[in-house]
Amino acid sequence: MNLWDRARTLMPGGVNSPVRSFGAVGGDPFFVRRGEGPWIEDTEGRRYLDYVQSWGPLILGHAHPVVVDAVDRQLSLGTSYGAPTEGGVELAERLVRLVPSMEMVRLVSSGTEATMTALRLARAATGRDRFLKFTGCYHGHADPFLVAAGSGVATLGLPNSPGVPESSVVTTAVLPFNDLDAVEGLLRERGEEFAAVFLEPVMGNAGFIPPEPGFLEGLREVTERHGVLLVFDEVMTGFRVGLGGAQGLYGVTPDLTTLGKVIGGGLPVGAFGGRRDLMERMAPTGPVYQAGTLSGNPLATAAGNAQLAWLEEHDPYPGLESYASRLVEGVLEAFRDAGAPASGQAIGSMWGVFLREGPVRSFEEASEGDAERFRRFHRAALERGIFFAPSPFEAGFVSVVHGEEELEVTLRAVREATAASA
């Protein structure tokens, strides 16, 4: 029995996270044996140029020596203590220094845990229950956020999720991304009911969708006017679109920010932080409770400190954006030559392409892309050794070890794949 058959007898759908099943692109998923630099290798010995990079955190690529050495050093000292560590303090110092909104920070174990707790804190601080999110923005799988959640939910065609009671989502409001007029109208009528506005400042879970000029600035102004907290979910954009995240890039400072595994070099970790007066409401200094044995795990903080220190020292973002932009240009040219409409762009090391005319401003517009053509293209690219995200509703990522040779190999394969999938 092969690995895929074994997996399906043991795990729902054969996977531990839905999008890995290749449900949106067809065929059987491959199983990874190892990663090195920009490459991954499957259990059959096939190699793929990887533009998923563990869904974002591997900005230095797979098994970068800086990260591996840091983890090796910590591994010999222990894997978990359930107690404070110097590495946790150092990581907090880095986050407070680099992320404009973070005056204080709490380390947790995942991006889902970070957003879940940020919502609890926002509700406690404002005394209000309702919050606003945007269609296609994914903020983890906690019950209140599984409404119009993009990414894997959209890939599987699920508007919500069974098992989420109506009482959990009755306080969740949803509007289209980039529609500032709709937000202003909602808060003008019902602003006193809302604790927070949550968003990915650059969407990565409905494909790659940047904010329109003035959208983030407008959200900052309207939320302040109504006493609503603005929360940036930078689980994807943090340290990907720039060293200070999207808030540093666009110059808009939210009240709270959530971060994910990029701050741990790919190891399981997350964080939320923001204004000191808000964060001091967290236990033990305040009444808002959150706890976790693995919060600030020493392996994750060792990897995260190593990766973030490297990024501070080397400032790779101009080179990353140049590579990502040329990749997008090459992909769009290949689709145009094949007679298919396509649009896309890149910011920092994140990028995305939609198989429809652009620009794409929202999940609703992203949903109009040619899903069947994407399915054929993804399979053709994979056969040629290029691993793109197995869903049209995901951003792509490049790393510092994607170079000129990798770009040439990728674009040659893309041209062949677009012609083969016509």
C-alpha positions in Angstrom: 0.0 0.0 0.0 1.4 3.4 -1.0 1.7 6.4 1.3 -1.5 8.1 -0.1 -3.6 5.0 0.5 -2.1 4.5 3.9 -2.8 8.1 4.8 -6.5 8.0 3.7 -7.2 5.0 5.9 -5.8 6.8 8.9 -6.6 10.6 8.5 -9.7 12.4 7.2 -9.0 12.9 3.5 -5.5 11.6 4.0 -4.2 14.9 5.3 -3.8 17.0 8.5 -4.8 20.3 6.8 -7.4 20.4 4.0 -5.7 22.2 1.1 -2.9 19.6 1.1 -5.3 17.1 -0.4 -5.1 18.7 -3.8 -8.9 18.9 -3.9 -8.8 22.1 -6.0 -6.3 20.9 -8.5 -6.9 17.1 -8.8 -4.5 14.2 -8.7 -2.8 12.8 -5.7 -0.6 15.0 -3.5 3.0 14.1 -3.1 4.7 13.4 0.2 7.8 15.5 1.1 10.9 13.8 2.3 13.2 16.8 2.6 13.7 20.5 1.7 16.8 22.3 0.8 17.0 26.0 -0.2 14.3 26.7 -2.8 13.7 23.0 -3.4 11.7 20.2 -1.9 12.1 16.5 -2.7 9.3 13.9 -2.4 9.5 10.3 -1.2 9.9 9.1 -4.8 13.0 11.3 -5.3 11.4 13.9 -7.5 12.5 17.5 -6.9 10.3 20.6 -7.1 11.0 24.3 -7.1 8.9 25.4 -4.1 6.8 28.6 -4.2 4.7 27.6 -1.2 7.6 27.7 1.3 5.4 26.2 4.1 2.7 28.8 3.3 5.1 31.7 4.0 7.4 31.4 6.9 10.5 30.1 5.1 11.7 33.4 3.9 15.3 32.0 4.1 14.3 28.8 2.2 14.4 25.3 3.5 17.0 24.2 6.0 18.9 27.5 6.0 22.1 27.0 8.0 21.4 30.0 10.2 18.1 28.5 11.3 19.3 24.9 11.4 22.4 25.9 13.6 20.2 27.8 16.0 17.8 24.9 16.4 20.6 22.4 16.8 22.2 24.5 19.6 18.9 24.7 21.4 18.0 21.0 20.8 20.9 19.8 22.9 19.6 22.0 25.8 16.0 20.8 25.7 12.9 21.1 23.7 10.3 22.5 26.1 10.4 23.9 29.7 7.0 25.4 30.4 9.0 28.3 31.9 10.3 31.7 30.8 13.5 31.7 28.6 16.0 34.3 27.5 15.1 33.4 23.9 11.5 34.4 24.5 12.5 37.8 25.8 14.9 38.3 22.8 12.2 37.5 20.3 9.7 39.8 22.1 12.4 42.6 22.0 12.8 42.1 18.2 9.1 42.2 17.5 8.6 45.3 19.6 11.5 47.0 17.8 10.4 46.0 14.3 6.6 46.0 14.2 5.3 49.6 14.6 2.1 48.7 16.5 3.7 46.4 19.1 4.5 48.1 22.4 4.0 44.8 24.2 3.6 41.2 22.9 2.5 37.8 24.0 3.9 34.7 22.3 1.5 31.8 21.6 1.7 28.6 19.6 -0.1 29.5 16.3 -1.6 32.2 14.2 -5.1 30.8 15.0 -4.4 31.1 18.7 -3.1 34.7 18.2 -6.2 35.9 16.4 -8.5 34.1 18.7 -7.0 35.8 21.7 -6.7 39.2 20.1 -10.5 39.0 19.5 -11.0 38.1 23.2 -8.8 41.1 24.2 -10.6 43.5 21.9 -14.0 42.5 23.3 -12.8 42.8 26.9 -11.2 46.2 26.2 -14.2 47.8 24.5 -17.1 46.0 26.3 -18.6 45.2 22.9 -19.2 41.8 21.3 -19.5 42.3 17.5 -16.6 42.4 15.1 -16.1 42.9 11.4 -14.1 40.8 9.0 -13.8 40.8 5.2 -14.9 38.2 2.7 -12.0 35.9 1.9 -9.8 37.0 4.8 -8.8 33.9 6.8 -8.0 34.4 10.5 -7.5 30.8 11.6 -10.1 28.2 12.4 -11.6 29.5 15.7 -15.4 29.4 15.5 -16.2 33.2 15.2 -13.9 33.6 12.2 -15.2 30.7 10.0 -17.5 32.9 8.1 -16.6 33.7 4.4 -13.1 32.7 5.4 -11.4 32.2 2.0 -8.4 29.9 1.4 -9.2 26.2 2.3 -12.8 26.9 3.0 -13.2 28.5 -0.4 -11.3 25.8 -2.0 -13.6 23.2 -0.6 -16.7 25.2 -1.4 -17.8 25.6 2.2 -19.3 28.9 3.1 -18.9 28.1 6.8 -18.2 24.9 8.7 -20.6 22.4 10.3 -20.0 22.2 14.0 -19.8 26.0 14.3 -23.0 27.0 16.3 -25.0 30.0 15.1 -24.3 31.6 18.5 -20.6 31.6 17.7 -21.0 33.6 14.5 -24.0 35.8 15.3 -21.6 38.6 16.3 -19.5 38.3 13.1 -20.2 40.9 10.4 -18.7 40.4 6.9 -18.1 43.0 4.1 -16.2 43.0 0.9 -12.5 43.8 1.1 -11.5 47.3 -0.2 -15.1 48.6 0.2 -14.4 51.5 2.6 -17.9 53.0 1.9 -19.5 49.9 3.2 -17.4 49.9 6.4 -18.2 53.6 7.0 -21.9 52.9 6.5 -22.0 50.0 8.9 -20.1 51.7 11.7 -22.1 54.9 11.3 -25.3 53.0 12.0 -24.0 50.3 14.4 -20.5 51.4 15.5 -21.3 51.2 19.2 -21.8 47.5 18.9 -18.4 46.7 17.4 -15.3 45.8 19.3 -12.9 45.4 16.4 -12.3 45.3 12.6 -10.0 42.4 11.6 -8.3 42.1 8.3 -5.3 40.8 6.4 -3.9 44.2 5.3 -2.8 42.5 2.1 -5.0 39.5 1.4 -3.2 36.2 1.0 -6.0 33.7 1.6 -8.1 34.6 -1.4 -5.2 34.9 -3.7 -2.9 37.9 -3.5 -5.0 41.1 -3.2 -3.4 44.4 -2.0 -5.4 47.2 -0.4 -6.6 50.0 -2.7 -5.0 53.4 -2.1 -6.6 54.9 1.0 -8.4 51.8 2.2 -6.1 51.1 5.2 -5.9 54.8 6.0 -9.7 55.0 5.8 -10.1 52.1 8.2 -7.8 53.6 10.7 -9.7 56.9 10.7 -13.2 55.4 10.8 -12.4 52.9 13.6 -10.8 55.6 15.7 -13.9 57.8 15.2 -16.2 55.0 16.5 -14.0 53.6 19.3 -13.4 50.4 17.4 -10.1 48.6 17.6 -8.3 48.0 14.3 -6.5 44.6 14.2 -4.1 43.6 11.4 -3.7 39.9 10.9 -0.1 39.8 9.6 0.3 36.1 9.9 1.1 36.1 6.2 2.4 39.6 5.6 4.5 40.0 8.6 8.2 40.1 7.5 7.1 39.0 4.1 6.1 42.3 2.5 8.7 44.2 4.5 10.6 44.1 7.7 7.9 46.0 9.5 5.1 44.1 7.8 2.2 45.7 5.9 1.8 48.3 8.6 5.4 49.4 8.2 5.0 49.4 4.4 1.8 51.4 4.3 2.4 53.6 7.3 -0.9 52.6 9.0 -0.6 51.5 12.7 -3.3 49.2 14.0 -4.2 48.8 17.7 -3.4 45.1 17.7 -1.4 42.8 15.4 -1.2 39.1 15.0 1.8 37.1 13.7 2.4 33.5 12.9 5.1 31.0 12.1 7.3 33.4 10.2 8.6 34.6 13.6 9.7 31.1 14.3 11.6 30.3 11.1 8.8 27.8 10.2 8.4 26.2 13.7 5.0 26.3 15.4 4.7 29.8 17.0 2.5 32.8 16.9 2.2 36.2 18.6 -0.2 39.0 19.2 0.7 42.5 20.5 -0.1 46.1 20.3 -0.7 49.1 22.5 0.6 48.8 26.1 -2.7 49.8 27.7 -4.5 47.0 25.8 -1.8 44.3 26.4 -1.7 45.0 30.1 -5.2 43.7 30.3 -3.8 40.2 29.7 -3.3 37.9 32.6 -1.5 37.9 34.9 -1.4 41.8 34.9 -5.1 41.9 33.9 -8.2 39.8 33.8 -8.2 38.6 30.2 -7.0 35.0 30.3 -4.7 33.1 27.9 -2.2 30.4 28.6 -0.2 27.7 26.8 2.6 25.3 27.8 4.2 25.6 24.5 3.9 29.4 24.2 7.3 30.8 23.5 8.7 27.3 22.9 12.6 27.5 23.0 13.1 25.7 19.7 10.7 28.2 18.0 12.2 31.2 19.6 15.7 30.1 18.7 14.8 29.7 15.1 12.8 32.9 15.0 15.6 35.0 16.6 18.1 33.6 14.0 15.8 34.3 11.0 14.8 37.8 12.1 18.4 38.8 13.0 19.4 37.7 9.5 16.7 39.7 7.9 17.6 42.8 9.9 21.2 42.5 8.9 20.8 41.8 5.2 17.6 43.6 4.2 16.8 41.3 1.3 13.5 42.9 0.4 14.4 44.8 -2.8 15.9 41.6 -4.3 12.9 39.5 -3.2 10.5 41.9 -4.8 12.5 42.1 -8.0 12.4 38.3 -8.3 8.7 38.1 -7.4 7.8 40.8 -9.9 9.7 39.2 -12.7 8.1 35.9 -11.9 4.7 37.4 -12.1 5.5 39.2 -15.3 6.7 36.0 -16.9 3.7 34.0 -15.8 1.3 36.7 -17.1 3.2 36.9 -20.4 2.9 33.1 -20.8 -0.8 33.1 -20.2 -1.3 36.0 -22.6 0.7 34.2 -25.3 -1.6 31.2 -24.7 -4.7 33.3 -25.2 -5.8 33.3 -21.6 -6.7 36.4 -19.5 -4.6 36.8 -16.4 -3.6 39.5 -13.9 -1.3 39.7 -10.9 1.3 41.5 -8.9 3.9 41.2 -6.2 4.9 43.1 -3.0 8.0 42.1 -1.2 8.3 38.3 -1.3 4.6 37.7 -1.8 2.9 37.4 -5.2 -0.1 36.2 -6.9 -1.8 35.6 -10.3 -5.5 35.4 -11.2 -6.8 33.7 -14.3 -9.1 36.7 -15.2 -8.7 40.3 -16.3 -7.6 42.6 -13.5 -7.2 44.3 -11.3 -8.7 42.0 -8.6 -9.9 44.0 -5.6 -11.9 41.4 -3.5 -12.6 37.8 -3.0 -15.8 38.2 -5.0 -13.7 39.2 -8.0 -11.1 36.6 -7.3 -13.9 33.9 -7.5 -14.5 34.8 -11.1 -11.1 33.3 -12.2 -10.9 30.3 -14.4 -10.7 27.5 -11.8 -10.6 24.7 -14.4 -7.8 26.3 -16.3 -5.9 26.8 -13.0 -6.4 23.1 -12.2 -4.9 22.0 -15.6 -2.0 24.5 -15.3 -1.1 23.5 -11.7 -0.9 19.8 -12.8 1.2 20.7 -15.9 3.6 22.9 -13.8 3.9 20.2 -11.2 4.8 17.6 -13.8 7.6 20.0 -14.8 8.9 20.3 -11.3 7.3 23.6 -10.2 5.2 23.5 -7.0 2.7 26.4 -6.8 0.1 26.5 -4.1 -2.6 23.9 -4.8 -5.4 26.4 -4.8 -6.3 29.5 -6.8 -7.1 31.2 -3.5 -3.6 31.4 -2.1 -0.7 33.8 -2.4 2.8 32.5 -3.5 6.1 33.1 -1.8 9.7 33.4 -2.8 12.8 33.0 -0.6 16.2 34.6 -0.5 17.7 31.5 -2.1 15.5 31.7 -5.2 18.0 33.0 -7.8 18.4 33.7 -11.4 18.8 30.0 -12.3 15.6 29.1 -10.5 13.7 32.0 -12.2 14.9 30.8 -15.6 13.9 27.2 -14.9 10.5 28.3 -13.5 9.6 30.5 -16.5 10.6 27.9 -19.0 8.4 25.4 -17.2 5.5 27.9 -16.9 5.6 28.6 -20.7 5.4 24.9 -21.3 2.6 24.4 -18.7 0.4 27.2 -20.0 0.6 25.8 -23.6 -0.1 22.3 -22.4 -3.1 23.4 -20.3 -4.7 25.5 -23.0 
